[in-house]
Amino acid sequence: MDSPWFQLVLAVLAAWRVAHLVAHEDGPWGAVVALRVRAGPGGLGRLMDCPYCLSMWAAAPLSGWMANSFATGVVLWLAISGGACLLEYLSTALRAPL
């Protein structure tokens, strides 16, 4: 796991997985959907419905794990979130009826 590219791919996949889980899935034993319902229609509830927004939050700790400087961390944060957004877009497009 020494390769920075492998770490980046893992981070993008992890950020997408968390964002997709929170925004679109019920989660184990319905725990995630219960959190979304409890969050309600306010700001937190809207955040939990948006996988693109969630990817920013999911990417933040992952970029901190990978970065060796603040500037690198900011770039990684945006790159990981961008990769997760791309995966979300592709997964949505592939589910769309033709």
HUDAGI-V987332 format. One record per residue. RES is the residue in one small letter. NEAR is the number of other ideal C-beta (glycine too) atoms within 10 Angstrom. Layout:
res=RES near=NEAR
res=RES near=NEAR
//
This chain:
res=m near=6
res=d near=5
res=s near=9
res=p near=10
res=w near=7
res=f near=10
res=q near=15
res=l near=17
res=v near=12
res=l near=16
res=a near=24
res=v near=23
res=l near=14
res=a near=17
res=a near=30
res=w near=25
res=r near=14
res=v near=19
res=a near=26
res=h near=19
res=l near=16
res=v near=22
res=a near=19
res=h near=15
res=e near=13
res=d near=12
res=g near=13
res=p near=8
res=w near=8
res=g near=11
res=a near=9
res=v near=17
res=v near=15
res=a near=12
res=l near=14
res=r near=19
res=v near=11
res=r near=10
res=a near=15
res=g near=11
res=p near=8
res=g near=8
res=g near=9
res=l near=13
res=g near=14
res=r near=12
res=l near=16
res=m near=21
res=d near=15
res=c near=14
res=p near=24
res=y near=14
res=c near=17
res=l near=24
res=s near=26
res=m near=19
res=w near=14
res=a near=24
res=a near=27
res=a near=16
res=p near=15
res=l near=23
res=s near=21
res=g near=12
res=w near=13
res=m near=18
res=a near=15
res=n near=8
res=s near=8
res=f near=9
res=a near=9
res=t near=12
res=g near=17
res=v near=12
res=v near=13
res=l near=23
res=w near=21
res=l near=13
res=a near=16
res=i near=27
res=s near=26
res=g near=16
res=g near=19
res=a near=28
res=c near=21
res=l near=13
res=l near=19
res=e near=21
res=y near=12
res=l near=11
res=s near=13
res=t near=12
res=a near=8
res=l near=7
res=r near=7
res=a near=6
res=p near=3
res=l near=2
//
